[in-house]
């Protein structure tokens, strides 16, 4: 029996009854696509250390650069949002998603000019990642100094 | 109409379906401006009138400072009243035009509204190429511009009543569920209209809401049932009608352009040939902004009702 809907109980009713995506299927897709991207990254890492005889740091830089380039290229080609619709968090969370979050606004705001459009708005999505990532790295760096003596 | 909307079930009713949503312009905003102008000019032409015969253009859109309408009006050279009712703008324009004509202040008014998927996305949500998904209650802003000419005389369908909506907010904060946010406003306006005109839902062939979408429409029917009005058999929603069944649009279409085109291109024709005798158009708006959402505000809704009756025969 449906409750009589009033302003007081409306939000709770909607939360309970609104259609939701299939959680299991959403997670499965995110897992596999995210996993694929990370596997690619690991593969590039191994390519660096085993075949190109790079150091660990160099190989990891190689993987990072190639993944960022791929994310940016696919965004520019208009493919990354199609992947994103399917993969959800699986394509947002890896570093390719970070590239997408910078290239997408850069493309979007070109019409407002290169300075106030591209330049100012480029970090509109990635900004918080940069700000809080840098803050946390400073904090952990300082903590590292104290705890490692 | 945009390409996707043109593929919908109403595609062949529209005056023009764009193959390219840029409409040969350099930006989406300029495209929407051009669409608005096209809609107004076509409506005036189809009424066998000249732009000089028009006393006033009443119109709006979803962009900041309603630039699509204002910049289009710049080209059209007629007196312009810009309005903003979010997605309820079209019925707001119709009711204002009706009141101006009824008070004999004006003889002829053009009412128009417009939206564009890309301009709305970049203003309200995220850049187009960003790879994030959408929840099932979200809606797709339609790429659509529609216009109607209202006159004080003639043989066309008559605008008979209007009911002005109040802003109703029942606490929904989720900007991806605007249908549920607007449904209480739609229910309030429809109930008020039926009570004040002493009509029943069945007196209308259709009670058409603007863009509640699938989920919002279900909630509306429940809310009205609780007030003693059963609209389950004659409720229609422009946001649901405009897209094909299998389109990837979650809960349906949205935007003031949506009710503008579905009414002007589809329902109006049925009123003109009297296959629909009585229709109530209730465009629904969600009066939020990106700022209000970030500040944790809930989403207030509004709905304006405009009643039409078909041409009399002969």
Interface residues (C-beta under 8 A of the other chain):
Chain A: X2 X4 X5 X7 X10 X11 X14 X18 X19 X20 X21 X75 X76 X78 X80 X81 X83 X84 X85 X87 X88 X91 X92 X97 X100 X101 X103 X104 X105 X107 X108 X109 X111 X124 X125
Chain B: X26 X27 X122 X126 X127 X128 X129 X130 X131 X132 X133 X134 X135 X136 X137 X169 X170 X171 X172 X173 X177 X180 X184 X215 X219 X222 X223 X226 X248 X251
